[in-house]
């Protein structure tokens, strides 16, 4: 399979930056035309994707539909236009299935507890991952990356029962402000 040249996240970030620049135009007529151009192009591409999805469904092209929905670039565009054939919950569940082998290497797992209407995903670590000092790294790295790729509309990932400070390695930090606890030598 040939790698895709487009980084969906980078393209999204660039679009956001360009839209912010458009908002800063001092000429209201130019700003309105630029915003209309962007809106028209997005609607055109969205309509094209919608028609493509209808054709795939009408043709009973299950394998092609699966491949289209699984492609990272196309999947991101389908999510953007609210056309993805899988719900956010289904895509999150699939992403969690992808990271389960990694968690299994720690004799653990992850359970999807809730996905609320604000896009906040609540998970629970299971087995040895729950309370493991590397759980925080596992969650923030593997799980969050997989969820972000599969369901970019998820706004935040929260993990119930993630053990914190009492089981973490002691961190050496700067001393708090105030007088020095060590007396200065007498002169």
VMD Tcl script that builds the backbone (N, CA, C; Angstrom):
set m [mol new atoms 561]
animate dup $m
set s [atomselect $m all]
$s set {name element resname resid chain x y z} {
  {N N UNK 1 A 0.843 -1.170 0.000}
  {CA C UNK 1 A 0.000 0.000 0.000}
  {C C UNK 1 A 0.891 1.236 0.000}
  {N N UNK 2 A 0.536 2.200 -0.816}
  {CA C UNK 2 A 1.318 3.412 -0.948}
  {C C UNK 2 A 0.975 4.385 0.186}
  {N N UNK 3 A 1.986 4.970 0.858}
  {CA C UNK 3 A 1.685 5.907 1.934}
  {C C UNK 3 A 1.066 7.188 1.378}
  {N N UNK 4 A 0.210 7.798 2.177}
  {CA C UNK 4 A -0.442 9.033 1.758}
  {C C UNK 4 A 0.464 10.215 2.060}
  {N N UNK 5 A 0.503 11.154 1.124}
  {CA C UNK 5 A 1.359 12.318 1.280}
  {C C UNK 5 A 0.733 13.367 2.187}
  {N N UNK 6 A -0.537 13.213 2.530}
  {CA C UNK 6 A -1.223 14.233 3.319}
  {C C UNK 6 A -1.295 13.852 4.784}
  {N N UNK 7 A -0.887 14.787 5.611}
  {CA C UNK 7 A -1.035 14.639 7.060}
  {C C UNK 7 A -2.311 15.372 7.416}
  {N N UNK 8 A -3.351 14.621 7.778}
  {CA C UNK 8 A -4.669 15.201 8.030}
  {C C UNK 8 A -4.597 16.241 9.142}
  {N N UNK 9 A -3.899 15.935 10.222}
  {CA C UNK 9 A -3.802 16.881 11.337}
  {C C UNK 9 A -3.088 18.159 10.909}
  {N N UNK 10 A -1.997 18.022 10.180}
  {CA C UNK 10 A -1.255 19.206 9.731}
  {C C UNK 10 A -2.099 20.043 8.777}
  {N N UNK 11 A -2.839 19.385 7.888}
  {CA C UNK 11 A -3.711 20.122 6.962}
  {C C UNK 11 A -4.813 20.842 7.728}
  {N N UNK 12 A -5.393 20.180 8.725}
  {CA C UNK 12 A -6.424 20.816 9.544}
  {C C UNK 12 A -5.888 22.024 10.294}
  {N N UNK 13 A -4.674 21.887 10.827}
  {CA C UNK 13 A -4.049 23.010 11.537}
  {C C UNK 13 A -3.798 24.176 10.586}
  {N N UNK 14 A -3.367 23.858 9.374}
  {CA C UNK 14 A -3.098 24.909 8.382}
  {C C UNK 14 A -4.388 25.616 7.985}
  {N N UNK 15 A -5.467 24.860 7.778}
  {CA C UNK 15 A -6.762 25.453 7.446}
  {C C UNK 15 A -7.204 26.398 8.559}
  {N N UNK 16 A -7.070 25.958 9.814}
  {CA C UNK 16 A -7.446 26.802 10.957}
  {C C UNK 16 A -6.640 28.096 10.960}
  {N N UNK 17 A -5.341 28.010 10.692}
  {CA C UNK 17 A -4.488 29.203 10.670}
  {C C UNK 17 A -4.905 30.145 9.541}
  {N N UNK 18 A -5.198 29.578 8.380}
  {CA C UNK 18 A -5.625 30.410 7.251}
  {C C UNK 18 A -6.970 31.072 7.530}
  {N N UNK 19 A -7.892 30.347 8.155}
  {CA C UNK 19 A -9.186 30.933 8.504}
  {C C UNK 19 A -9.009 32.068 9.513}
  {N N UNK 20 A -8.093 31.896 10.446}
  {CA C UNK 20 A -7.810 32.969 11.411}
  {C C UNK 20 A -7.250 34.188 10.686}
  {N N UNK 21 A -6.369 33.947 9.706}
  {CA C UNK 21 A -5.825 35.059 8.907}
  {C C UNK 21 A -6.937 35.772 8.150}
  {N N UNK 22 A -7.878 34.995 7.581}
  {CA C UNK 22 A -8.995 35.599 6.853}
  {C C UNK 22 A -9.828 36.489 7.780}
  {N N UNK 23 A -10.018 36.043 9.006}
  {CA C UNK 23 A -10.779 36.830 9.971}
  {C C UNK 23 A -10.126 38.156 10.281}
  {N N UNK 24 A -8.831 38.240 10.040}
  {CA C UNK 24 A -8.097 39.471 10.314}
  {C C UNK 24 A -8.047 40.447 9.151}
  {N N UNK 25 A -8.654 40.079 8.024}
  {CA C UNK 25 A -8.655 41.006 6.886}
  {C C UNK 25 A -9.427 42.266 7.260}
  {N N UNK 26 A -8.856 43.411 6.890}
  {CA C UNK 26 A -9.518 44.677 7.237}
  {C C UNK 26 A -10.629 45.038 6.268}
  {N N UNK 27 A -10.551 44.536 5.041}
  {CA C UNK 27 A -11.588 44.829 4.049}
  {C C UNK 27 A -12.732 43.828 4.232}
  {N N UNK 28 A -13.899 44.284 4.738}
  {CA C UNK 28 A -15.008 43.357 4.996}
  {C C UNK 28 A -15.487 42.632 3.745}
  {N N UNK 29 A -15.443 43.290 2.576}
  {CA C UNK 29 A -15.892 42.651 1.335}
  {C C UNK 29 A -14.937 41.518 0.952}
  {N N UNK 30 A -13.639 41.747 1.084}
  {CA C UNK 30 A -12.645 40.710 0.756}
  {C C UNK 30 A -12.781 39.541 1.730}
  {N N UNK 31 A -12.964 39.843 3.018}
  {CA C UNK 31 A -13.129 38.796 4.022}
  {C C UNK 31 A -14.368 37.954 3.725}
  {N N UNK 32 A -15.477 38.601 3.384}
  {CA C UNK 32 A -16.720 37.888 3.088}
  {C C UNK 32 A -16.556 36.995 1.865}
  {N N UNK 33 A -15.886 37.496 0.812}
  {CA C UNK 33 A -15.674 36.689 -0.399}
  {C C UNK 33 A -14.764 35.490 -0.111}
  {N N UNK 34 A -13.711 35.707 0.657}
  {CA C UNK 34 A -12.793 34.616 0.985}
  {C C UNK 34 A -13.513 33.546 1.804}
  {N N UNK 35 A -14.312 33.973 2.789}
  {CA C UNK 35 A -15.063 33.013 3.595}
  {C C UNK 35 A -16.096 32.268 2.762}
  {N N UNK 36 A -16.733 32.960 1.827}
  {CA C UNK 36 A -17.697 32.312 0.937}
  {C C UNK 36 A -17.006 31.287 0.048}
  {N N UNK 37 A -15.817 31.622 -0.435}
  {CA C UNK 37 A -15.043 30.690 -1.262}
  {C C UNK 37 A -14.735 29.417 -0.475}
  {N N UNK 38 A -14.249 29.568 0.744}
  {CA C UNK 38 A -13.926 28.403 1.570}
  {C C UNK 38 A -15.181 27.573 1.827}
  {N N UNK 39 A -16.269 28.235 2.204}
  {CA C UNK 39 A -17.529 27.541 2.496}
  {C C UNK 39 A -18.034 26.787 1.266}
  {N N UNK 40 A -17.971 27.418 0.091}
  {CA C UNK 40 A -18.441 26.789 -1.146}
  {C C UNK 40 A -17.604 25.562 -1.491}
  {N N UNK 41 A -16.282 25.671 -1.344}
  {CA C UNK 41 A -15.411 24.526 -1.638}
  {C C UNK 41 A -15.658 23.370 -0.667}
  {N N UNK 42 A -15.811 23.686 0.610}
  {CA C UNK 42 A -16.071 22.640 1.603}
  {C C UNK 42 A -17.402 21.960 1.309}
  {N N UNK 43 A -18.418 22.733 0.975}
  {CA C UNK 43 A -19.723 22.158 0.640}
  {C C UNK 43 A -19.642 21.284 -0.608}
  {N N UNK 44 A -18.883 21.738 -1.616}
  {CA C UNK 44 A -18.728 20.966 -2.852}
  {C C UNK 44 A -18.066 19.621 -2.565}
  {N N UNK 45 A -16.944 19.647 -1.847}
  {CA C UNK 45 A -16.258 18.400 -1.539}
  {C C UNK 45 A -17.105 17.510 -0.626}
  {N N UNK 46 A -17.815 18.113 0.305}
  {CA C UNK 46 A -18.710 17.341 1.177}
  {C C UNK 46 A -19.806 16.664 0.382}
  {N N UNK 47 A -20.388 17.391 -0.580}
  {CA C UNK 47 A -21.440 16.802 -1.426}
  {C C UNK 47 A -20.883 15.664 -2.271}
  {N N UNK 48 A -19.674 15.848 -2.776}
  {CA C UNK 48 A -19.045 14.782 -3.560}
  {C C UNK 48 A -18.796 13.539 -2.722}
  {N N UNK 49 A -18.305 13.725 -1.499}
  {CA C UNK 49 A -18.091 12.586 -0.607}
  {C C UNK 49 A -19.409 11.915 -0.236}
  {N N UNK 50 A -20.429 12.733 0.005}
  {CA C UNK 50 A -21.740 12.170 0.338}
  {C C UNK 50 A -22.258 11.305 -0.804}
  {N N UNK 51 A -22.111 11.792 -2.030}
  {CA C UNK 51 A -22.566 11.010 -3.190}
  {C C UNK 51 A -21.744 9.734 -3.337}
  {N N UNK 52 A -20.450 9.818 -3.120}
  {CA C UNK 52 A -19.581 8.638 -3.186}
  {C C UNK 52 A -20.034 7.580 -2.180}
  {N N UNK 53 A -20.340 8.013 -0.961}
  {CA C UNK 53 A -20.801 7.073 0.061}
  {C C UNK 53 A -22.149 6.453 -0.328}
  {N N UNK 54 A -23.049 7.257 -0.890}
  {CA C UNK 54 A -24.345 6.729 -1.347}
  {C C UNK 54 A -24.140 5.674 -2.423}
  {N N UNK 55 A -23.245 5.931 -3.367}
  {CA C UNK 55 A -22.977 4.978 -4.459}
  {C C UNK 55 A -22.419 3.672 -3.887}
  {N N UNK 56 A -21.490 3.775 -2.939}
  {CA C UNK 56 A -20.921 2.566 -2.342}
  {C C UNK 56 A -21.982 1.755 -1.601}
  {N N UNK 57 A -22.856 2.442 -0.864}
  {CA C UNK 57 A -23.915 1.738 -0.126}
  {C C UNK 57 A -24.917 1.126 -1.094}
  {N N UNK 58 A -25.355 1.898 -2.114}
  {CA C UNK 58 A -26.324 1.401 -3.098}
  {C C UNK 58 A -25.766 0.220 -3.884}
  {N N UNK 59 A -24.474 0.223 -4.122}
  {CA C UNK 59 A -23.832 -0.843 -4.902}
  {C C UNK 59 A -23.547 -2.081 -4.075}
  {N N UNK 60 A -23.852 -2.007 -2.764}
  {CA C UNK 60 A -23.566 -3.100 -1.853}
  {C C UNK 60 A -22.085 -3.477 -1.924}
  {N N UNK 61 A -21.258 -2.439 -1.964}
  {CA C UNK 61 A -19.813 -2.617 -2.069}
  {C C UNK 61 A -19.195 -2.566 -0.677}
  {N N UNK 62 A -19.520 -3.551 0.132}
  {CA C UNK 62 A -19.081 -3.592 1.523}
  {C C UNK 62 A -17.584 -3.508 1.699}
  {N N UNK 63 A -16.842 -4.258 0.884}
  {CA C UNK 63 A -15.385 -4.259 1.024}
  {C C UNK 63 A -14.819 -2.894 0.665}
  {N N UNK 64 A -15.312 -2.283 -0.390}
  {CA C UNK 64 A -14.836 -0.954 -0.778}
  {C C UNK 64 A -15.218 0.084 0.272}
  {N N UNK 65 A -16.431 -0.013 0.797}
  {CA C UNK 65 A -16.882 0.907 1.838}
  {C C UNK 65 A -15.987 0.784 3.074}
  {N N UNK 66 A -15.658 -0.446 3.439}
  {CA C UNK 66 A -14.769 -0.668 4.586}
  {C C UNK 66 A -13.393 -0.055 4.332}
  {N N UNK 67 A -12.848 -0.258 3.146}
  {CA C UNK 67 A -11.527 0.291 2.820}
  {C C UNK 67 A -11.540 1.815 2.832}
  {N N UNK 68 A -12.596 2.413 2.301}
  {CA C UNK 68 A -12.713 3.870 2.280}
  {C C UNK 68 A -12.787 4.400 3.713}
  {N N UNK 69 A -13.612 3.777 4.534}
  {CA C UNK 69 A -13.793 4.233 5.917}
  {C C UNK 69 A -12.547 4.000 6.762}
  {N N UNK 70 A -11.744 3.016 6.423}
  {CA C UNK 70 A -10.539 2.699 7.185}
  {C C UNK 70 A -9.331 3.524 6.762}
  {N N UNK 71 A -9.389 4.150 5.603}
  {CA C UNK 71 A -8.270 4.960 5.127}
  {C C UNK 71 A -8.154 6.214 5.997}
  {N N UNK 72 A -6.990 6.476 6.593}
  {CA C UNK 72 A -6.870 7.615 7.512}
  {C C UNK 72 A -7.239 8.965 6.894}
  {N N UNK 73 A -6.835 9.223 5.682}
  {CA C UNK 73 A -7.143 10.499 5.040}
  {C C UNK 73 A -8.631 10.616 4.746}
  {N N UNK 74 A -9.201 9.596 4.116}
  {CA C UNK 74 A -10.620 9.632 3.748}
  {C C UNK 74 A -11.493 9.590 5.002}
  {N N UNK 75 A -11.099 8.797 5.982}
  {CA C UNK 75 A -11.872 8.706 7.218}
  {C C UNK 75 A -11.985 10.071 7.883}
  {N N UNK 76 A -10.878 10.805 7.932}
  {CA C UNK 76 A -10.901 12.143 8.515}
  {C C UNK 76 A -11.842 13.079 7.781}
  {N N UNK 77 A -11.860 12.976 6.460}
  {CA C UNK 77 A -12.775 13.814 5.671}
  {C C UNK 77 A -14.228 13.401 5.884}
  {N N UNK 78 A -14.465 12.104 6.009}
  {CA C UNK 78 A -15.827 11.633 6.272}
  {C C UNK 78 A -16.319 12.129 7.634}
  {N N UNK 79 A -15.436 12.122 8.626}
  {CA C UNK 79 A -15.802 12.640 9.946}
  {C C UNK 79 A -16.105 14.132 9.853}
  {N N UNK 80 A -15.270 14.865 9.145}
  {CA C UNK 80 A -15.457 16.313 8.992}
  {C C UNK 80 A -16.826 16.645 8.418}
  {N N UNK 81 A -17.278 15.829 7.474}
  {CA C UNK 81 A -18.567 16.075 6.806}
  {C C UNK 81 A -19.709 15.257 7.417}
  {N N UNK 82 A -19.455 14.633 8.561}
  {CA C UNK 82 A -20.461 13.829 9.271}
  {C C UNK 82 A -21.040 12.734 8.374}
  {N N UNK 83 A -20.148 12.066 7.642}
  {CA C UNK 83 A -20.560 11.023 6.702}
  {C C UNK 83 A -19.973 9.650 7.042}
  {N N UNK 84 A -19.181 9.569 8.089}
  {CA C UNK 84 A -18.526 8.297 8.382}
  {C C UNK 84 A -19.587 7.237 8.681}
  {N N UNK 85 A -19.454 6.047 8.072}
  {CA C UNK 85 A -20.469 5.009 8.285}
  {C C UNK 85 A -20.476 4.435 9.704}
  {N N UNK 86 A -19.398 4.614 10.437}
  {CA C UNK 86 A -19.344 4.131 11.813}
  {C C UNK 86 A -19.543 5.306 12.771}
  {N N UNK 87 A -20.229 5.051 13.868}
  {CA C UNK 87 A -20.420 6.091 14.879}
  {C C UNK 87 A -19.095 6.365 15.581}
  {N N UNK 88 A -19.042 7.471 16.287}
  {CA C UNK 88 A -17.841 7.796 17.052}
  {C C UNK 88 A -17.536 6.670 18.034}
  {N N UNK 89 A -18.544 6.184 18.719}
  {CA C UNK 89 A -18.351 5.103 19.702}
  {C C UNK 89 A -17.774 3.856 19.023}
  {N N UNK 90 A -18.279 3.518 17.843}
  {CA C UNK 90 A -17.772 2.334 17.127}
  {C C UNK 90 A -16.316 2.526 16.709}
  {N N UNK 91 A -15.973 3.727 16.261}
  {CA C UNK 91 A -14.588 3.992 15.866}
  {C C UNK 91 A -13.660 3.990 17.068}
  {N N UNK 92 A -14.120 4.525 18.206}
  {CA C UNK 92 A -13.316 4.492 19.435}
  {C C UNK 92 A -13.104 3.047 19.870}
  {N N UNK 93 A -14.160 2.248 19.844}
  {CA C UNK 93 A -14.048 0.840 20.234}
  {C C UNK 93 A -13.032 0.116 19.343}
  {N N UNK 94 A -13.065 0.397 18.044}
  {CA C UNK 94 A -12.097 -0.227 17.131}
  {C C UNK 94 A -10.672 0.232 17.448}
  {N N UNK 95 A -10.506 1.500 17.782}
  {CA C UNK 95 A -9.181 2.020 18.141}
  {C C UNK 95 A -8.666 1.344 19.407}
  {N N UNK 96 A -9.552 1.140 20.368}
  {CA C UNK 96 A -9.150 0.466 21.606}
  {C C UNK 96 A -8.758 -0.986 21.339}
  {N N UNK 97 A -9.456 -1.630 20.400}
  {CA C UNK 97 A -9.091 -3.002 20.024}
  {C C UNK 97 A -7.669 -3.040 19.452}
  {N N UNK 98 A -7.302 -1.996 18.720}
  {CA C UNK 98 A -5.960 -1.949 18.129}
  {C C UNK 98 A -4.873 -1.836 19.188}
  {N N UNK 99 A -5.147 -1.162 20.302}
  {CA C UNK 99 A -4.124 -1.002 21.341}
  {C C UNK 99 A -4.165 -2.097 22.395}
  {N N UNK 100 A -5.190 -2.935 22.379}
  {CA C UNK 100 A -5.284 -4.005 23.384}
  {C C UNK 100 A -4.071 -4.932 23.390}
  {N N UNK 101 A -3.489 -5.305 22.246}
  {CA C UNK 101 A -2.291 -6.152 22.307}
  {C C UNK 101 A -1.146 -5.509 23.087}
  {N N UNK 102 A -0.981 -4.193 22.950}
  {CA C UNK 102 A 0.045 -3.495 23.718}
  {C C UNK 102 A -0.268 -3.567 25.207}
  {N N UNK 103 A -1.527 -3.324 25.564}
  {CA C UNK 103 A -1.922 -3.402 26.963}
  {C C UNK 103 A -1.812 -4.830 27.476}
  {N N UNK 104 A -2.094 -5.790 26.594}
  {CA C UNK 104 A -1.982 -7.199 26.967}
  {C C UNK 104 A -0.568 -7.575 27.342}
  {N N UNK 105 A 0.419 -6.897 26.755}
  {CA C UNK 105 A 1.809 -7.178 27.109}
  {C C UNK 105 A 2.088 -6.770 28.550}
  {N N UNK 106 A 1.226 -5.921 29.121}
  {CA C UNK 106 A 1.316 -5.536 30.535}
  {C C UNK 106 A 0.266 -6.288 31.352}
  {N N UNK 107 A -0.331 -7.335 30.766}
  {CA C UNK 107 A -1.398 -8.114 31.397}
  {C C UNK 107 A -2.544 -7.207 31.815}
  {N N UNK 108 A -2.909 -6.295 30.924}
  {CA C UNK 108 A -3.985 -5.360 31.232}
  {C C UNK 108 A -4.898 -5.149 30.043}
  {N N UNK 109 A -5.817 -4.246 30.213}
  {CA C UNK 109 A -6.755 -3.927 29.154}
  {C C UNK 109 A -7.371 -2.577 29.420}
  {N N UNK 110 A -8.341 -2.226 28.599}
  {CA C UNK 110 A -9.018 -0.948 28.739}
  {C C UNK 110 A -10.496 -1.158 28.458}
  {N N UNK 111 A -11.329 -0.500 29.248}
  {CA C UNK 111 A -12.776 -0.592 29.085}
  {C C UNK 111 A -13.322 0.793 28.761}
  {N N UNK 112 A -14.166 0.857 27.740}
  {CA C UNK 112 A -14.836 2.101 27.379}
  {C C UNK 112 A -16.028 2.263 28.312}
  {N N UNK 113 A -16.020 3.319 29.127}
  {CA C UNK 113 A -17.098 3.550 30.076}
  {C C UNK 113 A -18.175 4.467 29.504}
  {N N UNK 114 A -17.735 5.566 28.899}
  {CA C UNK 114 A -18.707 6.558 28.449}
  {C C UNK 114 A -18.087 7.457 27.391}
  {N N UNK 115 A -18.932 7.891 26.474}
  {CA C UNK 115 A -18.573 8.929 25.520}
  {C C UNK 115 A -19.715 9.927 25.590}
  {N N UNK 116 A -19.468 11.081 26.215}
  {CA C UNK 116 A -20.575 12.013 26.420}
  {C C UNK 116 A -20.783 12.932 25.210}
  {N N UNK 117 A -21.816 13.725 25.264}
  {CA C UNK 117 A -22.191 14.577 24.122}
  {C C UNK 117 A -21.190 15.692 23.877}
  {N N UNK 118 A -20.323 15.977 24.852}
  {CA C UNK 118 A -19.278 16.983 24.658}
  {C C UNK 118 A -18.014 16.377 24.065}
  {N N UNK 119 A -18.041 15.092 23.774}
  {CA C UNK 119 A -16.880 14.425 23.183}
  {C C UNK 119 A -15.857 13.964 24.201}
  {N N UNK 120 A -16.225 13.927 25.476}
  {CA C UNK 120 A -15.305 13.454 26.517}
  {C C UNK 120 A -15.453 11.939 26.629}
  {N N UNK 121 A -14.334 11.245 26.491}
  {CA C UNK 121 A -14.296 9.794 26.532}
  {C C UNK 121 A -13.764 9.355 27.889}
  {N N UNK 122 A -14.514 8.518 28.586}
  {CA C UNK 122 A -14.076 7.972 29.874}
  {C C UNK 122 A -13.724 6.500 29.694}
  {N N UNK 123 A -12.545 6.149 30.184}
  {CA C UNK 123 A -12.039 4.785 30.089}
  {C C UNK 123 A -11.637 4.289 31.470}
  {N N UNK 124 A -11.490 2.983 31.595}
  {CA C UNK 124 A -10.956 2.380 32.815}
  {C C UNK 124 A -9.901 1.367 32.401}
  {N N UNK 125 A -8.742 1.456 33.031}
  {CA C UNK 125 A -7.705 0.464 32.806}
  {C C UNK 125 A -8.035 -0.767 33.628}
  {N N UNK 126 A -7.706 -1.937 33.065}
  {CA C UNK 126 A -7.996 -3.203 33.730}
  {C C UNK 126 A -6.715 -3.993 33.909}
  {N N UNK 127 A -6.745 -4.935 34.803}
  {CA C UNK 127 A -5.612 -5.836 35.022}
  {C C UNK 127 A -4.428 -5.102 35.607}
  {N N UNK 128 A -3.232 -5.508 35.213}
  {CA C UNK 128 A -2.021 -4.924 35.773}
  {C C UNK 128 A -1.774 -3.503 35.291}
  {N N UNK 129 A -2.451 -3.084 34.221}
  {CA C UNK 129 A -2.281 -1.706 33.772}
  {C C UNK 129 A -2.854 -0.735 34.788}
  {N N UNK 130 A -3.901 -1.152 35.481}
  {CA C UNK 130 A -4.504 -0.293 36.499}
  {C C UNK 130 A -3.524 -0.194 37.667}
  {N N UNK 131 A -2.994 0.974 37.903}
  {CA C UNK 131 A -2.059 1.170 38.993}
  {C C UNK 131 A -0.602 0.991 38.600}
  {N N UNK 132 A -0.338 0.554 37.406}
  {CA C UNK 132 A 1.032 0.395 36.935}
  {C C UNK 132 A 1.656 1.775 36.731}
  {N N UNK 133 A 2.886 1.981 37.170}
  {CA C UNK 133 A 3.499 3.293 36.996}
  {C C UNK 133 A 3.554 3.746 35.540}
  {N N UNK 134 A 3.591 2.812 34.608}
  {CA C UNK 134 A 3.639 3.217 33.210}
  {C C UNK 134 A 2.253 3.426 32.613}
  {N N UNK 135 A 1.182 3.279 33.429}
  {CA C UNK 135 A -0.177 3.450 32.917}
  {C C UNK 135 A -0.390 4.819 32.311}
  {N N UNK 136 A 0.105 5.847 32.979}
  {CA C UNK 136 A -0.065 7.205 32.453}
  {C C UNK 136 A 0.566 7.331 31.069}
  {N N UNK 137 A 1.754 6.783 30.904}
  {CA C UNK 137 A 2.422 6.837 29.602}
  {C C UNK 137 A 1.631 6.033 28.578}
  {N N UNK 138 A 1.174 4.845 28.974}
  {CA C UNK 138 A 0.393 4.000 28.070}
  {C C UNK 138 A -0.851 4.728 27.596}
  {N N UNK 139 A -1.574 5.346 28.531}
  {CA C UNK 139 A -2.811 6.048 28.190}
  {C C UNK 139 A -2.533 7.239 27.299}
  {N N UNK 140 A -1.638 8.110 27.732}
  {CA C UNK 140 A -1.416 9.343 26.976}
  {C C UNK 140 A -0.758 9.084 25.635}
  {N N UNK 141 A -0.047 8.014 25.534}
  {CA C UNK 141 A 0.646 7.753 24.285}
  {C C UNK 141 A -0.173 6.868 23.346}
  {N N UNK 142 A -0.260 5.597 23.631}
  {CA C UNK 142 A -0.892 4.645 22.718}
  {C C UNK 142 A -2.393 4.845 22.577}
  {N N UNK 143 A -3.100 4.916 23.685}
  {CA C UNK 143 A -4.559 5.009 23.626}
  {C C UNK 143 A -5.002 6.340 23.027}
  {N N UNK 144 A -4.464 7.444 23.539}
  {CA C UNK 144 A -4.895 8.753 23.034}
  {C C UNK 144 A -4.558 8.932 21.563}
  {N N UNK 145 A -3.405 8.438 21.136}
  {CA C UNK 145 A -3.027 8.558 19.723}
  {C C UNK 145 A -3.982 7.751 18.846}
  {N N UNK 146 A -4.312 6.528 19.277}
  {CA C UNK 146 A -5.228 5.693 18.498}
  {C C UNK 146 A -6.622 6.308 18.433}
  {N N UNK 147 A -7.104 6.834 19.559}
  {CA C UNK 147 A -8.430 7.456 19.594}
  {C C UNK 147 A -8.445 8.718 18.732}
  {N N UNK 148 A -7.412 9.542 18.827}
  {CA C UNK 148 A -7.355 10.782 18.042}
  {C C UNK 148 A -7.368 10.488 16.544}
  {N N UNK 149 A -6.696 9.435 16.133}
  {CA C UNK 149 A -6.678 9.093 14.715}
  {C C UNK 149 A -8.036 8.564 14.266}
  {N N UNK 150 A -8.663 7.737 15.063}
  {CA C UNK 150 A -9.935 7.116 14.677}
  {C C UNK 150 A -11.125 8.054 14.850}
  {N N UNK 151 A -11.067 8.918 15.861}
  {CA C UNK 151 A -12.210 9.776 16.193}
  {C C UNK 151 A -11.720 11.156 16.622}
  {N N UNK 152 A -11.309 11.974 15.656}
  {CA C UNK 152 A -10.760 13.295 16.014}
  {C C UNK 152 A -11.756 14.199 16.725}
  {N N UNK 153 A -13.032 13.858 16.677}
  {CA C UNK 153 A -14.039 14.676 17.352}
  {C C UNK 153 A -14.068 14.449 18.867}
  {N N UNK 154 A -13.345 13.436 19.362}
  {CA C UNK 154 A -13.236 13.238 20.807}
  {C C UNK 154 A -12.389 14.390 21.349}
  {N N UNK 155 A -12.967 15.125 22.307}
  {CA C UNK 155 A -12.289 16.328 22.805}
  {C C UNK 155 A -11.301 16.038 23.928}
  {N N UNK 156 A -11.552 14.987 24.706}
  {CA C UNK 156 A -10.680 14.686 25.832}
  {C C UNK 156 A -10.852 13.225 26.223}
  {N N UNK 157 A -9.769 12.621 26.726}
  {CA C UNK 157 A -9.799 11.251 27.226}
  {C C UNK 157 A -9.514 11.300 28.722}
  {N N UNK 158 A -10.438 10.758 29.512}
  {CA C UNK 158 A -10.256 10.664 30.960}
  {C C UNK 158 A -10.198 9.190 31.329}
  {N N UNK 159 A -9.304 8.868 32.264}
  {CA C UNK 159 A -9.149 7.479 32.687}
  {C C UNK 159 A -9.511 7.375 34.159}
  {N N UNK 160 A -10.566 6.615 34.465}
  {CA C UNK 160 A -10.992 6.410 35.845}
  {C C UNK 160 A -9.966 5.574 36.589}
  {N N UNK 161 A -9.676 5.998 37.802}
  {CA C UNK 161 A -8.825 5.206 38.682}
  {C C UNK 161 A -7.359 5.228 38.345}
  {N N UNK 162 A -6.932 6.161 37.519}
  {CA C UNK 162 A -5.509 6.229 37.203}
  {C C UNK 162 A -4.771 6.638 38.463}
  {N N UNK 163 A -3.845 5.803 38.891}
  {CA C UNK 163 A -3.122 6.060 40.131}
  {C C UNK 163 A -2.170 7.222 39.907}
  {N N UNK 164 A -2.128 8.122 40.879}
  {CA C UNK 164 A -1.284 9.307 40.736}
  {C C UNK 164 A -0.194 9.349 41.797}
  {N N UNK 165 A 0.128 10.490 42.268}
  {CA C UNK 165 A 1.313 10.818 43.055}
  {C C UNK 165 A 1.824 9.747 44.012}
  {N N UNK 166 A 0.979 9.079 44.754}
  {CA C UNK 166 A 1.486 8.170 45.776}
  {C C UNK 166 A 2.264 6.994 45.204}
  {N N UNK 167 A 2.007 6.603 43.973}
  {CA C UNK 167 A 2.741 5.479 43.391}
  {C C UNK 167 A 3.744 5.918 42.334}
  {N N UNK 168 A 3.856 7.221 42.121}
  {CA C UNK 168 A 4.789 7.693 41.110}
  {C C UNK 168 A 6.186 7.785 41.696}
  {N N UNK 169 A 7.173 7.804 40.808}
  {CA C UNK 169 A 8.559 7.968 41.212}
  {C C UNK 169 A 8.726 9.382 41.754}
  {N N UNK 170 A 9.485 9.519 42.818}
  {CA C UNK 170 A 9.743 10.830 43.397}
  {C C UNK 170 A 10.470 11.685 42.371}
  {N N UNK 171 A 9.985 12.893 42.177}
  {CA C UNK 171 A 10.597 13.811 41.230}
  {C C UNK 171 A 11.350 14.889 42.003}
  {N N UNK 172 A 12.565 15.157 41.622}
  {CA C UNK 172 A 13.320 16.239 42.242}
  {C C UNK 172 A 12.887 17.521 41.568}
  {N N UNK 173 A 12.478 18.470 42.380}
  {CA C UNK 173 A 11.975 19.724 41.852}
  {C C UNK 173 A 12.733 20.881 42.474}
  {N N UNK 174 A 12.497 22.072 41.919}
  {CA C UNK 174 A 13.085 23.279 42.493}
  {C C UNK 174 A 12.491 23.479 43.878}
  {N N UNK 175 A 13.276 24.040 44.784}
  {CA C UNK 175 A 12.754 24.271 46.127}
  {C C UNK 175 A 11.737 25.390 46.090}
  {N N UNK 176 A 10.785 25.351 46.988}
  {CA C UNK 176 A 9.780 26.406 47.030}
  {C C UNK 176 A 10.418 27.737 47.407}
  {N N UNK 177 A 9.781 28.856 47.005}
  {CA C UNK 177 A 10.354 30.150 47.354}
  {C C UNK 177 A 10.315 30.356 48.870}
  {N N UNK 178 A 11.232 31.143 49.349}
  {CA C UNK 178 A 11.302 31.430 50.780}
  {C C UNK 178 A 12.738 31.421 51.244}
  {N N UNK 179 A 12.952 31.557 52.530}
  {CA C UNK 179 A 14.320 31.592 53.024}
  {C C UNK 179 A 15.000 30.249 52.814}
  {N N UNK 180 A 16.270 30.311 52.608}
  {CA C UNK 180 A 17.071 29.103 52.392}
  {C C UNK 180 A 17.089 28.286 53.684}
  {N N UNK 181 A 16.768 26.987 53.602}
  {CA C UNK 181 A 16.726 26.174 54.802}
  {C C UNK 181 A 18.115 25.864 55.368}
  {N N UNK 182 A 19.150 26.092 54.576}
  {CA C UNK 182 A 20.510 25.818 55.041}
  {C C UNK 182 A 21.125 27.151 55.460}
  {N N UNK 183 A 21.569 27.251 56.723}
  {CA C UNK 183 A 22.143 28.531 57.168}
  {C C UNK 183 A 23.415 28.848 56.398}
  {N N UNK 184 A 23.593 30.140 56.171}
  {CA C UNK 184 A 24.823 30.574 55.488}
  {C C UNK 184 A 25.978 30.460 56.445}
  {N N UNK 185 A 27.185 30.199 55.923}
  {CA C UNK 185 A 28.344 30.057 56.804}
  {C C UNK 185 A 28.642 31.395 57.507}
  {N N UNK 186 A 29.118 31.304 58.746}
  {CA C UNK 186 A 29.478 32.499 59.524}
  {C C UNK 186 A 30.757 33.081 58.963}
  {N N UNK 187 A 30.821 34.390 58.919}
  {CA C UNK 187 A 32.054 35.018 58.397}
  {C C UNK 187 A 32.991 35.430 59.467}
}
mol reanalyze $m
mol bondsrecalc $m
mol representation Tube
mol addrep $m
